[in-house]
Amino acid sequence: MSSEVKKTFVVTRFDPDRDEEPRTDRYEVPVQPDWKVLDALNYIKDEIDSTLAHRWSCRMAVCGSCGMQVDGKPKLTCKDSLANYGDTVTVEPLANFPVVRDLVVEFEGFMEKFKSVKPWIIRAKERAVEEGTHRQSPAELEAFKQFSMCINCMLCYSACPAVSNEPEFAGPAAIALGHRYNLDSRDEGDSERLAAMRDEGFVYACSYANECSEVCPKNVDPAAAVNQSKLLATMDWMKGLVLPRGGK
Amino acid sequence: MVDVHKHDIIIVGGGAAGLRAAIAAVEADPQVSVALVSKVYPMRSHTVSAEGGAAAVARPDDSLEMHGYDTVKGSDFLGDQDVIEYFVEEAPKELTRLEHWGCPWSRNDDGSVATRAFGGMTTKRTWYASDKVGFHMLHSLFQHSMQFDRIVRYDERFVTQLLIEDDGIKGVSALDVRTGNIEVFQARAVILATGGGGKIFPFTTNGNIKTGDGMALAYRNGVPLKDMEFVQYHPTGLPGTGILITEATRGEGGHLINSEGERFLVAYDYGVGNKAELGPRDMISRAIIQEIEAGRGLPGTYGEYVHLDLRHLGEDKIMKRLPFVRELATTYVGVDPVTTPIPIRPVVHYMMGGVDTDIDGLTRVGGLFAAGETACVSLNGANRLGSNSLTECLVFGARAGQRAVALSKETSDGNDVALRKRGFEEQERIDTLRGKKKGGEKLSHVRREMTTSMERGCGVYRTQDTMDATVQEIAQLKGRFADIALQDDSRVFNTEIIAALELGNMLDVAEAVANSAAYRKESRGAHTRRDHPTRDDQNYLHHTLVHFDPAGPRIDTSQVRLGHWEPEERKY
């Protein structure tokens, strides 16, 4: 294509076996007008420096692999157009996570927190296949649908001030996914989840910064889920005080 | 030192088929220990990118007979009919299970699960969760699986070898991407569920991870690949990226339009018949190519294209049923389908072929199973109907999981010492390959030449000359691959060595596709030849088997299991 423009990419490099500290490499890349940030990283990998490590797969903003900081902001690099940037673009690993190498971060911590909200349908008695599907009205579906759209890309953790300051905080995505099940008409596990959410800092460490919802590439609005969960967790606790057997 | 992990069953791959197999295994026996080994975190698996839906009979005006016939006919009579009958019967149960596990299926006003129309299906039987069905199925399965402690995940492990002894498979070796260490996984049954290998082509809906790993592992270990010539081109991919625009766009009433503004599937006779936009994928992809060849395509940066017009559906319906399509078109081609038609081209999407298995997913190597796109259980024959594959992952993933549990109780563990020794040897091989500076070839360039050759030889339309040329080119590229130089000698998260191992797998899969295609001298389903334009039941109503041989692949055949649906001319 003719309308070729060159941009300089300043990319964080870190190999724990060799580097004491992260360093940066600069790459000059001929970019096309329709390219995303990820296209430039793949160009670097294929044509300039095959030692660069980054995760990616679907390149259609749904697998959640390619989150990074671009010019200091958490972005899904396959969705983030290069046209939004100047001649020099900095690419760093997501903030608030340990770095495995280069642009690859460790998110085992998230996986633990994710599991702790019990993100699955809990029922007193499992429904048999022969009984068919549950009835769930479009309105009941709508009540939780938005919070089920999380792709686990970790942009919200990267943006969240509480994640970096409060190790007990479960974080926006994990809480949104727990909340998703609490709001699902097929689920009966809300008391169990809300009890877990009352643990020190688990939901309450959120400082209402709202950064998570601003960076979410899927409009999940995790901030709303965190705030609603705080309220539900408190109400569930009060219900336990006022009513015998937790109001059941 | 080589770490050894012992389990009863190993599942390679954490997409829909692998997760369903894992859940089925622990349901069948709560004591069973399952290793779920995947080169990515399960929620990154490519199931996530499926959009339109999953098929299963749900309405009173539908029947198992109708779903079965549609699938047989869609397969151009190359599907095995016992497999198809089992599939349609299990399909509603599996989708119901997924509903119980939280999948947010879209609903009718009365709260029942909604279904939509899909190509080649005679009635509405495709269950959907707006247009992110693969995403919701994958996340529902993964989240449901998290409650089972007997499913032990090993994320970001790349399987490098199948460890097979005289009486069957005893484990796998895998490279821990984070440490560079080879680990040995021991078990008495292994299920390959690594998806297909669309990345052997340059223009594909498939994500970067779809490199045919399971197919190549089985192929190199004495299991033939079946029906590999049948590569599905999805009619509607975005030019340039190849990003999928779901068939649900047509199911919901979208039109394909040429440069003259005509609905060409209606205006010209392309064999799609009265159903027009609801025809099967192979026929519509051919129609688009013919339309472009007739001079009625539109010129674009990435070649000629046609339009997918959704404007008449209106913003409300698009936002309700197809919001992801709107997001994708807006983000990746700068077009809002509410106001502007979407440019589309046929794009490599799915492999009907795969690891030769029986109806249980079992291969001819004892204890080795395959399920999902990796497998060819012979559900899809020469052409898969849209929305059958997500259901296939569930139905045959579950069956493989259950059978693997049963089989693991009847077989003995492998030889600890011998398996550990294989692990050491594998570590040595990987350590030698990592950062191997000596060599005259560049990885990314060999890969690009492979994909270019595959598109030239094994595209929508094929001829003997171009297929033969691709067969030769792939053989040469395999030679050149042995001479690639690698720059990255770090042990930690070395994605270059993973890419090299993936390219080795892709070259084997490409070899299987090209050789199988060059063998079949007829047109059937997705295998369309200009030099043999008609179906030839006399000579080719059989499966193609391709066997690995270091001296070059060997072609063989196996019988199609027919049933009460007799082969007939495939007309819509």
Interface residues (C-beta under 8 A of the other chain):
Chain A: M1 D15 P16 D17 R18 D34 K45 D46 E47 D49 S50 T51 L52 A53 H54 R55 W56 S57 C58 R59 M60 A61 V62 C63 G64 S65 K79 S81 V100 R101 D102 V104 M111 F114 K115 K118 P119 W120 I121 E126 R127 V129 G132 T133 H134 R135 Q136 S137 P138 E140 L141 F144 K145 S148 M149 I151 N152 L177 Y181 D184 R186 D187
Chain B: V40 Y41 M43 R44 S45 H46 V48 S49 K93 T96 R97 E99 H100 W101 G102 P104 W105 S106 R107 N108 D109 D110 G111 S112 V113 K132 F135 H136 H139 Q143 H144 M146 Q147 R178 G207 N208 I209 G240 T241 I243 L244 T301 F324 E327 L328 T331 Y332 V333 G334 L443 S444 L486 Q487 D488 S490 R491 V492 F493 N494 T495 E496 A499
